[in-house]
Amino acid sequence: MLDFSGCDSGFGFSLAQKLDAMGFQVFAGCLAPDREGALQLQKSCSSRLRVVQLDVTDDWHVRNALRLVKDNIVEGGE
């Protein structure tokens, strides 16, 4: 299960936390990984959650996020 819904606040934040709590590997797309929302998400979740810098209006960010997910996805769980 992948979540790229803007995870530094609101629904995306809550969904990323819930999926992490359920044991999923989560790639949480955040516009600015160094801002409070993204940092709080990392603090409140397990090491399975990974914050990914993602501006969906920037092709480079989207390609980079896709490459990062492909390179780091754990097949069949940990």
All heavy atoms as a GROMACS GRO file, in nm:
protein
  596
    1MET      N    1   0.085  -0.118   0.000
    1MET     CA    2   0.000   0.000   0.000
    1MET      C    3   0.089   0.123   0.000
    1MET      O    4   0.176   0.137   0.084
    1MET     CB    5  -0.088  -0.004   0.124
    1MET     CG    6  -0.169   0.122   0.148
    1MET     SD    7  -0.305   0.150   0.034
    1MET     CE    8  -0.411   0.013   0.068
    2LEU      N    9   0.070   0.210  -0.093
    2LEU     CA   10   0.146   0.334  -0.103
    2LEU      C   11   0.052   0.451  -0.083
    2LEU      O   12  -0.062   0.449  -0.127
    2LEU     CB   13   0.211   0.346  -0.241
    2LEU     CG   14   0.301   0.230  -0.282
    2LEU    CD1   15   0.354   0.253  -0.422
    2LEU    CD2   16   0.414   0.212  -0.185
    3ASP      N   17   0.102   0.553  -0.018
    3ASP     CA   18   0.020   0.672   0.006
    3ASP      C   19   0.095   0.794  -0.039
    3ASP      O   20   0.198   0.828   0.016
    3ASP     CB   21  -0.015   0.682   0.155
    3ASP     CG   22  -0.095   0.807   0.186
    3ASP    OD1   23  -0.166   0.856   0.095
    3ASP    OD2   24  -0.089   0.853   0.300
    4PHE      N   25   0.047   0.860  -0.142
    4PHE     CA   26   0.105   0.985  -0.190
    4PHE      C   27  -0.004   1.092  -0.190
    4PHE      O   28  -0.032   1.153  -0.290
    4PHE     CB   29   0.162   0.968  -0.331
    4PHE     CG   30   0.294   0.900  -0.333
    4PHE    CD1   31   0.308   0.776  -0.394
    4PHE    CD2   32   0.405   0.957  -0.275
    4PHE    CE1   33   0.431   0.712  -0.396
    4PHE    CE2   34   0.528   0.894  -0.278
    4PHE     CZ   35   0.541   0.771  -0.338
    5SER      N   36  -0.067   1.113  -0.077
    5SER     CA   37  -0.180   1.205  -0.072
    5SER      C   38  -0.150   1.337  -0.004
    5SER      O   39  -0.240   1.412   0.028
    5SER     CB   40  -0.298   1.138  -0.003
    5SER     OG   41  -0.263   1.103   0.129
    6GLY      N   42  -0.026   1.373   0.015
    6GLY     CA   43   0.008   1.493   0.090
    6GLY      C   44   0.001   1.462   0.237
    6GLY      O   45  -0.100   1.486   0.302
    7CYS      N   46   0.105   1.407   0.292
    7CYS     CA   47   0.098   1.344   0.424
    7CYS      C   48   0.147   1.433   0.538
    7CYS      O   49   0.164   1.385   0.649
    7CYS     CB   50   0.180   1.216   0.422
    7CYS     SG   51   0.112   1.095   0.308
    8ASP      N   52   0.169   1.561   0.513
    8ASP     CA   53   0.216   1.646   0.621
    8ASP      C   54   0.103   1.706   0.704
    8ASP      O   55   0.127   1.769   0.806
    8ASP     CB   56   0.309   1.755   0.569
    8ASP     CG   57   0.246   1.839   0.461
    8ASP    OD1   58   0.141   1.800   0.407
    8ASP    OD2   59   0.302   1.945   0.429
    9SER      N   60  -0.022   1.682   0.663
    9SER     CA   61  -0.136   1.732   0.740
    9SER      C   62  -0.264   1.661   0.695
    9SER      O   63  -0.265   1.590   0.594
    9SER     CB   64  -0.153   1.883   0.722
    9SER     OG   65  -0.186   1.913   0.589
   10GLY      N   66  -0.370   1.682   0.772
   10GLY     CA   67  -0.503   1.639   0.732
   10GLY      C   68  -0.518   1.491   0.707
   10GLY      O   69  -0.462   1.407   0.777
   11PHE      N   70  -0.598   1.461   0.604
   11PHE     CA   71  -0.632   1.323   0.571
   11PHE      C   72  -0.508   1.240   0.540
   11PHE      O   73  -0.496   1.126   0.586
   11PHE     CB   74  -0.729   1.320   0.452
   11PHE     CG   75  -0.765   1.180   0.410
   11PHE    CD1   76  -0.854   1.106   0.484
   11PHE    CD2   77  -0.710   1.124   0.296
   11PHE    CE1   78  -0.888   0.976   0.447
   11PHE    CE2   79  -0.743   0.995   0.258
   11PHE     CZ   80  -0.832   0.921   0.333
   12GLY      N   81  -0.416   1.294   0.463
   12GLY     CA   82  -0.294   1.220   0.428
   12GLY      C   83  -0.213   1.183   0.550
   12GLY      O   84  -0.159   1.072   0.561
   13PHE      N   85  -0.202   1.274   0.645
   13PHE     CA   86  -0.129   1.251   0.770
   13PHE      C   87  -0.194   1.137   0.847
   13PHE      O   88  -0.127   1.042   0.888
   13PHE     CB   89  -0.129   1.380   0.853
   13PHE     CG   90  -0.046   1.375   0.978
   13PHE    CD1   91   0.086   1.418   0.977
   13PHE    CD2   92  -0.100   1.331   1.097
   13PHE    CE1   93   0.163   1.416   1.092
   13PHE    CE2   94  -0.025   1.328   1.214
   13PHE     CZ   95   0.107   1.370   1.211
   14SER      N   96  -0.326   1.146   0.864
   14SER     CA   97  -0.400   1.043   0.938
   14SER      C   98  -0.393   0.907   0.869
   14SER      O   99  -0.377   0.804   0.934
   14SER     CB  100  -0.546   1.084   0.954
   14SER     OG  101  -0.555   1.201   1.032
   15LEU      N  102  -0.404   0.908   0.737
   15LEU     CA  103  -0.399   0.783   0.662
   15LEU      C  104  -0.261   0.718   0.672
   15LEU      O  105  -0.250   0.597   0.694
   15LEU     CB  106  -0.435   0.807   0.515
   15LEU     CG  107  -0.432   0.684   0.424
   15LEU    CD1  108  -0.530   0.577   0.473
   15LEU    CD2  109  -0.463   0.724   0.281
   16ALA      N  110  -0.157   0.797   0.660
   16ALA     CA  111  -0.021   0.744   0.672
   16ALA      C  112   0.000   0.681   0.809
   16ALA      O  113   0.057   0.571   0.822
   16ALA     CB  114   0.082   0.853   0.646
   17GLN      N  115  -0.046   0.748   0.916
   17GLN     CA  116  -0.033   0.694   1.051
   17GLN      C  117  -0.111   0.563   1.065
   17GLN      O  118  -0.061   0.466   1.123
   17GLN     CB  119  -0.085   0.793   1.154
   17GLN     CG  120   0.008   0.908   1.182
   17GLN     CD  121  -0.047   0.998   1.289
   17GLN    OE1  122  -0.164   1.035   1.288
   17GLN    NE2  123   0.039   1.036   1.382
   18LYS      N  124  -0.232   0.560   1.014
   18LYS     CA  125  -0.318   0.441   1.024
   18LYS      C  126  -0.256   0.323   0.950
   18LYS      O  127  -0.250   0.211   1.002
   18LYS     CB  128  -0.457   0.472   0.967
   18LYS     CG  129  -0.552   0.357   0.968
   18LYS     CD  130  -0.593   0.319   1.108
   18LYS     CE  131  -0.705   0.216   1.104
   18LYS     NZ  132  -0.740   0.170   1.237
   19LEU      N  133  -0.210   0.347   0.827
   19LEU     CA  134  -0.149   0.239   0.749
   19LEU      C  135  -0.022   0.187   0.816
   19LEU      O  136   0.003   0.066   0.819
   19LEU     CB  137  -0.120   0.286   0.607
   19LEU     CG  138  -0.244   0.314   0.521
   19LEU    CD1  139  -0.203   0.379   0.390
   19LEU    CD2  140  -0.324   0.187   0.497
   20ASP      N  141   0.057   0.278   0.872
   20ASP     CA  142   0.177   0.237   0.944
   20ASP      C  143   0.138   0.152   1.065
   20ASP      O  144   0.198   0.047   1.089
   20ASP     CB  145   0.256   0.360   0.989
   20ASP     CG  146   0.378   0.322   1.069
   20ASP    OD1  147   0.471   0.263   1.011
   20ASP    OD2  148   0.379   0.350   1.192
   21ALA      N  149   0.037   0.195   1.141
   21ALA     CA  150  -0.008   0.120   1.258
   21ALA      C  151  -0.060  -0.019   1.220
   21ALA      O  152  -0.052  -0.112   1.300
   21ALA     CB  153  -0.116   0.198   1.332
   22MET      N  154  -0.111  -0.032   1.099
   22MET     CA  155  -0.162  -0.161   1.051
   22MET      C  156  -0.049  -0.250   0.998
   22MET      O  157  -0.073  -0.364   0.959
   22MET     CB  158  -0.265  -0.138   0.940
   22MET     CG  159  -0.393  -0.073   0.991
   22MET     SD  160  -0.506  -0.029   0.855
   22MET     CE  161  -0.552  -0.191   0.794
   23GLY      N  162   0.073  -0.197   0.994
   23GLY     CA  163   0.188  -0.276   0.953
   23GLY      C  164   0.232  -0.261   0.809
   23GLY      O  165   0.320  -0.332   0.763
   24PHE      N  166   0.171  -0.167   0.736
   24PHE     CA  167   0.209  -0.145   0.597
   24PHE      C  168   0.339  -0.064   0.588
   24PHE      O  169   0.368   0.017   0.675
   24PHE     CB  170   0.100  -0.068   0.522
   24PHE     CG  171  -0.023  -0.148   0.495
   24PHE    CD1  172  -0.134  -0.136   0.576
   24PHE    CD2  173  -0.028  -0.236   0.388
   24PHE    CE1  174  -0.248  -0.211   0.552
   24PHE    CE2  175  -0.142  -0.311   0.362
   24PHE     CZ  176  -0.253  -0.298   0.445
   25GLN      N  177   0.412  -0.087   0.481
   25GLN     CA  178   0.525  -0.002   0.447
   25GLN      C  179   0.465   0.120   0.377
   25GLN      O  180   0.394   0.107   0.278
   25GLN     CB  181   0.621  -0.076   0.353
   25GLN     CG  182   0.742   0.004   0.315
   25GLN     CD  183   0.832  -0.070   0.218
   25GLN    OE1  184   0.793  -0.170   0.158
   25GLN    NE2  185   0.952  -0.021   0.203
   26VAL      N  186   0.492   0.241   0.430
   26VAL     CA  187   0.430   0.362   0.380
   26VAL      C  188   0.537   0.457   0.326
   26VAL      O  189   0.635   0.486   0.395
   26VAL     CB  190   0.349   0.434   0.491
   26VAL    CG1  191   0.285   0.562   0.437
   26VAL    CG2  192   0.242   0.341   0.547
   27PHE      N  193   0.515   0.505   0.205
   27PHE     CA  194   0.596   0.612   0.148
   27PHE      C  195   0.507   0.736   0.150
   27PHE      O  196   0.410   0.744   0.076
   27PHE     CB  197   0.639   0.578   0.005
   27PHE     CG  198   0.730   0.459  -0.001
   27PHE    CD1  199   0.678   0.332  -0.015
   27PHE    CD2  200   0.866   0.475   0.010
   27PHE    CE1  201   0.762   0.221  -0.019
   27PHE    CE2  202   0.951   0.365   0.005
   27PHE     CZ  203   0.898   0.238  -0.008
   28ALA      N  204   0.537   0.827   0.240
   28ALA     CA  205   0.450   0.942   0.266
   28ALA      C  206   0.503   1.064   0.191
   28ALA      O  207   0.607   1.120   0.226
   28ALA     CB  208   0.446   0.970   0.416
   29GLY      N  209   0.431   1.104   0.087
   29GLY     CA  210   0.471   1.219   0.007
   29GLY      C  211   0.441   1.350   0.079
   29GLY      O  212   0.329   1.375   0.119
   30CYS      N  213   0.546   1.430   0.098
   30CYS     CA  214   0.534   1.561   0.162
   30CYS      C  215   0.608   1.664   0.078
   30CYS      O  216   0.718   1.637   0.029
   30CYS     CB  217   0.593   1.559   0.302
   30CYS     SG  218   0.507   1.452   0.418
   31LEU      N  219   0.548   1.779   0.063
   31LEU     CA  220   0.611   1.885  -0.015
   31LEU      C  221   0.746   1.924   0.044
   31LEU      O  222   0.843   1.943  -0.029
   31LEU     CB  223   0.518   2.007  -0.022
   31LEU     CG  224   0.564   2.122  -0.111
   31LEU    CD1  225   0.582   2.075  -0.255
   31LEU    CD2  226   0.463   2.236  -0.104
   32ALA      N  227   0.753   1.935   0.176
   32ALA     CA  228   0.877   1.975   0.244
   32ALA      C  229   0.903   1.881   0.362
   32ALA      O  230   0.844   1.898   0.468
   32ALA     CB  231   0.868   2.119   0.290
   33PRO      N  232   0.989   1.782   0.344
   33PRO     CA  233   1.013   1.683   0.450
   33PRO      C  234   1.075   1.741   0.577
   33PRO      O  235   1.074   1.675   0.680
   33PRO     CB  236   1.110   1.584   0.386
   33PRO     CG  237   1.108   1.610   0.241
   33PRO     CD  238   1.060   1.750   0.222
   34ASP      N  239   1.126   1.862   0.569
   34ASP     CA  240   1.190   1.923   0.686
   34ASP      C  241   1.096   2.013   0.766
   34ASP      O  242   1.136   2.074   0.864
   34ASP     CB  243   1.314   2.001   0.645
   34ASP     CG  244   1.284   2.110   0.544
   34ASP    OD1  245   1.178   2.106   0.480
   34ASP    OD2  246   1.370   2.200   0.528
   35ARG      N  247   0.970   2.021   0.726
   35ARG     CA  248   0.871   2.103   0.798
   35ARG      C  249   0.803   2.022   0.908
   35ARG      O  250   0.808   1.900   0.910
   35ARG     CB  251   0.769   2.161   0.701
   35ARG     CG  252   0.831   2.265   0.612
   35ARG     CD  253   0.725   2.348   0.544
   35ARG     NE  254   0.788   2.446   0.455
   35ARG     CZ  255   0.732   2.491   0.348
   35ARG    NH1  256   0.612   2.452   0.312
   35ARG    NH2  257   0.795   2.579   0.273
   36GLU      N  258   0.734   2.095   0.996
   36GLU     CA  259   0.677   2.036   1.117
   36GLU      C  260   0.588   1.915   1.091
   36GLU      O  261   0.599   1.814   1.161
   36GLU     CB  262   0.600   2.142   1.195
   36GLU     CG  263   0.545   2.093   1.326
   36GLU     CD  264   0.650   2.043   1.424
   36GLU    OE1  265   0.764   2.096   1.423
   36GLU    OE2  266   0.620   1.951   1.501
   37GLY      N  267   0.498   1.922   0.994
   37GLY     CA  268   0.406   1.811   0.970
   37GLY      C  269   0.478   1.683   0.934
   37GLY      O  270   0.447   1.576   0.988
   38ALA      N  271   0.574   1.691   0.845
   38ALA     CA  272   0.650   1.573   0.803
   38ALA      C  273   0.735   1.520   0.918
   38ALA      O  274   0.745   1.398   0.938
   38ALA     CB  275   0.737   1.606   0.683
   39LEU      N  276   0.795   1.610   0.994
   39LEU     CA  277   0.878   1.567   1.108
   39LEU      C  278   0.793   1.499   1.214
   39LEU      O  279   0.833   1.397   1.271
   39LEU     CB  280   0.952   1.687   1.167
   39LEU     CG  281   1.055   1.753   1.074
   39LEU    CD1  282   1.110   1.880   1.138
   39LEU    CD2  283   1.167   1.657   1.038
   40GLN      N  284   0.674   1.554   1.240
   40GLN     CA  285   0.583   1.494   1.338
   40GLN      C  286   0.537   1.356   1.292
   40GLN      O  287   0.525   1.264   1.372
   40GLN     CB  288   0.462   1.585   1.363
   40GLN     CG  289   0.369   1.534   1.469
   40GLN     CD  290   0.436   1.518   1.604
   40GLN    OE1  291   0.521   1.597   1.643
   40GLN    NE2  292   0.400   1.413   1.675
   41LEU      N  293   0.513   1.342   1.163
   41LEU     CA  294   0.472   1.213   1.109
   41LEU      C  295   0.582   1.109   1.133
   41LEU      O  296   0.553   0.999   1.179
   41LEU     CB  297   0.442   1.226   0.959
   41LEU     CG  298   0.389   1.101   0.890
   41LEU    CD1  299   0.256   1.057   0.950
   41LEU    CD2  300   0.374   1.126   0.741
   42GLN      N  301   0.706   1.145   1.105
   42GLN     CA  302   0.816   1.052   1.127
   42GLN      C  303   0.829   1.014   1.274
   42GLN      O  304   0.854   0.898   1.307
   42GLN     CB  305   0.947   1.112   1.078
   42GLN     CG  306   0.957   1.116   0.927
   42GLN     CD  307   1.087   1.176   0.880
   42GLN    OE1  308   1.125   1.285   0.921
   42GLN    NE2  309   1.156   1.105   0.795
   43LYS      N  310   0.811   1.111   1.363
   43LYS     CA  311   0.823   1.084   1.506
   43LYS      C  312   0.712   0.993   1.557
   43LYS      O  313   0.734   0.916   1.650
   43LYS     CB  314   0.820   1.216   1.585
   43LYS     CG  315   0.942   1.299   1.571
   43LYS     CD  316   0.926   1.429   1.649
   43LYS     CE  317   1.038   1.526   1.616
   43LYS     NZ  318   1.016   1.657   1.680
   44SER      N  319   0.594   1.002   1.497
   44SER     CA  320   0.480   0.928   1.548
   44SER      C  321   0.463   0.790   1.486
   44SER      O  322   0.372   0.716   1.525
   44SER     CB  323   0.351   1.009   1.525
   44SER     OG  324   0.322   1.020   1.387
   45CYS      N  325   0.548   0.754   1.391
   45CYS     CA  326   0.533   0.628   1.320
   45CYS      C  327   0.657   0.540   1.335
   45CYS      O  328   0.760   0.584   1.386
   45CYS     CB  329   0.506   0.654   1.171
   45CYS     SG  330   0.345   0.731   1.143
   46SER      N  331   0.644   0.418   1.286
   46SER     CA  332   0.755   0.322   1.292
   46SER      C  333   0.857   0.351   1.182
   46SER      O  334   0.838   0.437   1.097
   46SER     CB  335   0.700   0.180   1.275
   46SER     OG  336   0.666   0.157   1.138
   47SER      N  337   0.961   0.270   1.182
   47SER     CA  338   1.066   0.284   1.080
   47SER      C  339   1.018   0.237   0.943
   47SER      O  340   1.088   0.257   0.843
   47SER     CB  341   1.190   0.208   1.122
   47SER     OG  342   1.162   0.070   1.135
   48ARG      N  343   0.900   0.173   0.935
   48ARG     CA  344   0.845   0.133   0.804
   48ARG      C  345   0.803   0.253   0.722
   48ARG      O  346   0.798   0.248   0.600
   48ARG     CB  347   0.725   0.039   0.822
   48ARG     CG  348   0.757  -0.101   0.863
   48ARG     CD  349   0.631  -0.185   0.868
   48ARG     NE  350   0.525  -0.123   0.945
   48ARG     CZ  351   0.510  -0.133   1.077
   48ARG    NH1  352   0.597  -0.204   1.146
   48ARG    NH2  353   0.409  -0.074   1.138
   49LEU      N  354   0.766   0.362   0.789
   49LEU     CA  355   0.721   0.482   0.719
   49LEU      C  356   0.842   0.563   0.672
   49LEU      O  357   0.936   0.585   0.747
   49LEU     CB  358   0.635   0.570   0.810
   49LEU     CG  359   0.584   0.697   0.740
   49LEU    CD1  360   0.436   0.714   0.762
   49LEU    CD2  361   0.661   0.818   0.786
   50ARG      N  362   0.835   0.605   0.548
   50ARG     CA  363   0.943   0.687   0.492
   50ARG      C  364   0.881   0.810   0.428
   50ARG      O  365   0.794   0.799   0.342
   50ARG     CB  366   1.020   0.608   0.388
   50ARG     CG  367   1.134   0.685   0.329
   50ARG     CD  368   1.239   0.594   0.279
   50ARG     NE  369   1.350   0.671   0.225
   50ARG     CZ  370   1.452   0.618   0.166
   50ARG    NH1  371   1.459   0.488   0.150
   50ARG    NH2  372   1.548   0.694   0.121
   51VAL      N  373   0.925   0.927   0.472
   51VAL     CA  374   0.880   1.052   0.412
   51VAL      C  375   0.957   1.074   0.283
   51VAL      O  376   1.079   1.062   0.278
   51VAL     CB  377   0.900   1.171   0.510
   51VAL    CG1  378   0.874   1.303   0.440
   51VAL    CG2  379   0.807   1.156   0.630
   52VAL      N  380   0.882   1.106   0.178
   52VAL     CA  381   0.939   1.129   0.045
   52VAL      C  382   0.906   1.271   0.002
   52VAL      O  383   0.788   1.310   0.005
   52VAL     CB  384   0.880   1.029  -0.057
   52VAL    CG1  385   0.933   1.054  -0.196
   52VAL    CG2  386   0.903   0.886  -0.013
   53GLN      N  387   1.006   1.348  -0.035
   53GLN     CA  388   0.978   1.482  -0.086
   53GLN      C  389   0.906   1.469  -0.219
   53GLN      O  390   0.952   1.403  -0.310
   53GLN     CB  391   1.105   1.563  -0.105
   53GLN     CG  392   1.077   1.705  -0.147
   53GLN     CD  393   1.201   1.792  -0.152
   53GLN    OE1  394   1.312   1.743  -0.148
   53GLN    NE2  395   1.180   1.921  -0.162
   54LEU      N  396   0.788   1.534  -0.226
   54LEU     CA  397   0.708   1.519  -0.347
   54LEU      C  398   0.624   1.642  -0.373
   54LEU      O  399   0.538   1.678  -0.293
   54LEU     CB  400   0.616   1.396  -0.335
   54LEU     CG  401   0.529   1.365  -0.455
   54LEU    CD1  402   0.613   1.337  -0.579
   54LEU    CD2  403   0.438   1.247  -0.425
   55ASP      N  404   0.654   1.707  -0.484
   55ASP     CA  405   0.571   1.814  -0.538
   55ASP      C  406   0.512   1.756  -0.666
   55ASP      O  407   0.583   1.738  -0.765
   55ASP     CB  408   0.656   1.938  -0.567
   55ASP     CG  409   0.578   2.050  -0.634
   55ASP    OD1  410   0.462   2.028  -0.674
   55ASP    OD2  411   0.635   2.159  -0.650
   56VAL      N  412   0.383   1.724  -0.664
   56VAL     CA  413   0.323   1.655  -0.778
   56VAL      C  414   0.317   1.740  -0.904
   56VAL      O  415   0.287   1.689  -1.011
   56VAL     CB  416   0.182   1.600  -0.744
   56VAL    CG1  417   0.190   1.497  -0.634
   56VAL    CG2  418   0.085   1.711  -0.709
   57THR      N  419   0.349   1.869  -0.893
   57THR     CA  420   0.352   1.955  -1.012
   57THR      C  421   0.490   1.958  -1.076
   57THR      O  422   0.510   2.024  -1.177
   57THR     CB  423   0.311   2.099  -0.976
   57THR    OG1  424   0.409   2.159  -0.890
   57THR    CG2  425   0.174   2.102  -0.911
   58ASP      N  426   0.586   1.886  -1.018
   58ASP     CA  427   0.724   1.886  -1.065
   58ASP      C  428   0.761   1.746  -1.114
   58ASP      O  429   0.769   1.652  -1.035
   58ASP     CB  430   0.816   1.930  -0.949
   58ASP     CG  431   0.961   1.943  -0.988
   58ASP    OD1  432   1.011   1.861  -1.069
   58ASP    OD2  433   1.027   2.033  -0.934
   59ASP      N  434   0.782   1.732  -1.246
   59ASP     CA  435   0.813   1.602  -1.304
   59ASP      C  436   0.934   1.536  -1.240
   59ASP      O  437   0.937   1.415  -1.221
   59ASP     CB  438   0.837   1.613  -1.455
   59ASP     CG  439   0.710   1.638  -1.533
   59ASP    OD1  440   0.600   1.616  -1.478
   59ASP    OD2  441   0.720   1.680  -1.650
   60TRP      N  442   1.036   1.614  -1.206
   60TRP     CA  443   1.157   1.559  -1.144
   60TRP      C  444   1.122   1.496  -1.010
   60TRP      O  445   1.168   1.386  -0.980
   60TRP     CB  446   1.264   1.668  -1.127
   60TRP     CG  447   1.390   1.614  -1.071
   60TRP    CD1  448   1.493   1.557  -1.140
   60TRP    CD2  449   1.427   1.607  -0.932
   60TRP    NE1  450   1.591   1.516  -1.053
   60TRP    CE2  451   1.552   1.546  -0.925
   60TRP    CE3  452   1.365   1.647  -0.814
   60TRP    CZ2  453   1.618   1.525  -0.804
   60TRP    CZ3  454   1.430   1.626  -0.694
   60TRP    CH2  455   1.555   1.565  -0.690
   61HIS      N  456   1.040   1.563  -0.929
   61HIS     CA  457   1.001   1.508  -0.799
   61HIS      C  458   0.924   1.377  -0.817
   61HIS      O  459   0.948   1.280  -0.743
   61HIS     CB  460   0.911   1.607  -0.724
   61HIS     CG  461   0.985   1.708  -0.646
   61HIS    ND1  462   0.951   1.743  -0.518
   61HIS    CD2  463   1.091   1.785  -0.678
   61HIS    CE1  464   1.033   1.836  -0.473
   61HIS    NE2  465   1.118   1.864  -0.570
   62VAL      N  466   0.833   1.373  -0.912
   62VAL     CA  467   0.754   1.253  -0.935
   62VAL      C  468   0.843   1.138  -0.980
   62VAL      O  469   0.833   1.026  -0.927
   62VAL     CB  470   0.641   1.280  -1.038
   62VAL    CG1  471   0.568   1.152  -1.073
   62VAL    CG2  472   0.544   1.384  -0.984
   63ARG      N  473   0.933   1.162  -1.074
   63ARG     CA  474   1.024   1.057  -1.120
   63ARG      C  475   1.115   1.010  -1.007
   63ARG      O  476   1.142   0.890  -0.991
   63ARG     CB  477   1.108   1.106  -1.238
   63ARG     CG  478   1.032   1.111  -1.369
   63ARG     CD  479   1.124   1.132  -1.489
   63ARG     NE  480   1.213   1.245  -1.475
   63ARG     CZ  481   1.186   1.370  -1.510
   63ARG    NH1  482   1.068   1.398  -1.564
   63ARG    NH2  483   1.273   1.467  -1.495
   64ASN      N  484   1.165   1.104  -0.929
   64ASN     CA  485   1.254   1.070  -0.818
   64ASN      C  486   1.180   0.988  -0.712
   64ASN      O  487   1.235   0.890  -0.660
   64ASN     CB  488   1.311   1.198  -0.757
   64ASN     CG  489   1.440   1.175  -0.684
   64ASN    OD1  490   1.523   1.099  -0.730
   64ASN    ND2  491   1.455   1.241  -0.572
   65ALA      N  492   1.056   1.026  -0.681
   65ALA     CA  493   0.976   0.951  -0.584
   65ALA      C  494   0.949   0.809  -0.634
   65ALA      O  495   0.960   0.712  -0.557
   65ALA     CB  496   0.845   1.023  -0.555
   66LEU      N  497   0.916   0.794  -0.760
   66LEU     CA  498   0.892   0.662  -0.818
   66LEU      C  499   1.017   0.575  -0.808
   66LEU      O  500   1.010   0.459  -0.767
   66LEU     CB  501   0.848   0.675  -0.963
   66LEU     CG  502   0.824   0.544  -1.037
   66LEU    CD1  503   0.715   0.461  -0.970
   66LEU    CD2  504   0.789   0.572  -1.183
   67ARG      N  505   1.131   0.632  -0.841
   67ARG     CA  506   1.257   0.557  -0.833
   67ARG      C  507   1.286   0.516  -0.688
   67ARG      O  508   1.325   0.402  -0.660
   67ARG     CB  509   1.373   0.640  -0.888
   67ARG     CG  510   1.506   0.568  -0.885
   67ARG     CD  511   1.623   0.643  -0.950
   67ARG     NE  512   1.616   0.786  -0.940
   67ARG     CZ  513   1.584   0.869  -1.042
   67ARG    NH1  514   1.555   0.820  -1.160
   67ARG    NH2  515   1.583   0.999  -1.025
   68LEU      N  516   1.263   0.607  -0.594
   68LEU     CA  517   1.288   0.577  -0.453
   68LEU      C  518   1.198   0.463  -0.405
   68LEU      O  519   1.244   0.371  -0.338
   68LEU     CB  520   1.263   0.702  -0.368
   68LEU     CG  521   1.297   0.686  -0.221
   68LEU    CD1  522   1.367   0.810  -0.171
   68LEU    CD2  523   1.173   0.659  -0.141
   69VAL      N  524   1.072   0.466  -0.443
   69VAL     CA  525   0.979   0.359  -0.404
   69VAL      C  526   1.023   0.227  -0.465
   69VAL      O  527   1.031   0.125  -0.396
   69VAL     CB  528   0.834   0.394  -0.443
   69VAL    CG1  529   0.743   0.273  -0.426
   69VAL    CG2  530   0.784   0.512  -0.362
   70LYS      N  531   1.052   0.226  -0.593
   70LYS     CA  532   1.094   0.102  -0.660
   70LYS      C  533   1.220   0.044  -0.596
   70LYS      O  534   1.233  -0.077  -0.582
   70LYS     CB  535   1.120   0.127  -0.808
   70LYS     CG  536   0.995   0.138  -0.890
   70LYS     CD  537   1.030   0.159  -1.037
   70LYS     CE  538   0.907   0.161  -1.124
   70LYS     NZ  539   0.942   0.179  -1.266
   71ASP      N  540   1.312   0.131  -0.557
   71ASP     CA  541   1.439   0.087  -0.499
   71ASP      C  542   1.425   0.041  -0.354
   71ASP      O  543   1.513  -0.030  -0.303
   71ASP     CB  544   1.544   0.197  -0.506
   71ASP     CG  545   1.592   0.226  -0.647
   71ASP    OD1  546   1.564   0.145  -0.738
   71ASP    OD2  547   1.658   0.331  -0.666
   72ASN      N  548   1.318   0.081  -0.287
   72ASN     CA  549   1.309   0.055  -0.143
   72ASN      C  550   1.189  -0.025  -0.098
   72ASN      O  551   1.174  -0.053   0.021
   72ASN     CB  552   1.308   0.189  -0.066
   72ASN     CG  553   1.443   0.257  -0.075
   72ASN    OD1  554   1.536   0.219  -0.007
   72ASN    ND2  555   1.453   0.356  -0.163
   73ILE      N  556   1.103  -0.064  -0.190
   73ILE     CA  557   0.985  -0.140  -0.150
   73ILE      C  558   1.027  -0.279  -0.101
   73ILE      O  559   1.116  -0.341  -0.156
   73ILE     CB  560   0.881  -0.148  -0.264
   73ILE    CG1  561   0.748  -0.189  -0.207
   73ILE    CG2  562   0.927  -0.240  -0.375
   73ILE    CD1  563   0.631  -0.145  -0.292
   74VAL      N  564   0.962  -0.322   0.005
   74VAL     CA  565   0.989  -0.454   0.060
   74VAL      C  566   0.879  -0.546   0.010
   74VAL      O  567   0.763  -0.529   0.045
   74VAL     CB  568   0.991  -0.449   0.215
   74VAL    CG1  569   1.009  -0.588   0.271
   74VAL    CG2  570   1.099  -0.354   0.264
   75GLU      N  571   0.915  -0.642  -0.070
   75GLU     CA  572   0.818  -0.737  -0.126
   75GLU      C  573   0.776  -0.836  -0.018
   75GLU      O  574   0.859  -0.894   0.049
   75GLU     CB  575   0.878  -0.812  -0.244
   75GLU     CG  576   0.911  -0.727  -0.363
   75GLU     CD  577   0.789  -0.671  -0.433
   75GLU    OE1  578   0.681  -0.733  -0.424
   75GLU    OE2  579   0.801  -0.566  -0.496
   76GLY      N  580   0.646  -0.850   0.002
   76GLY     CA  581   0.595  -0.950   0.094
   76GLY      C  582   0.613  -0.916   0.240
   76GLY      O  583   0.604  -1.003   0.326
   77GLY      N  584   0.644  -0.792   0.273
   77GLY     CA  585   0.659  -0.751   0.413
   77GLY      C  586   0.802  -0.770   0.461
   77GLY      O  587   0.888  -0.816   0.390
   78GLU      N  588   0.821  -0.731   0.586
   78GLU     CA  589   0.957  -0.738   0.643
   78GLU      C  590   0.985  -0.872   0.704
   78GLU      O  591   0.905  -0.943   0.749
   78GLU     CB  592   0.975  -0.629   0.749
   78GLU     CG  593   0.970  -0.491   0.686
   78GLU     CD  594   0.996  -0.380   0.787
   78GLU    OE1  595   0.902  -0.340   0.855
   78GLU    OE2  596   1.112  -0.338   0.795
   0.00000   0.00000   0.00000
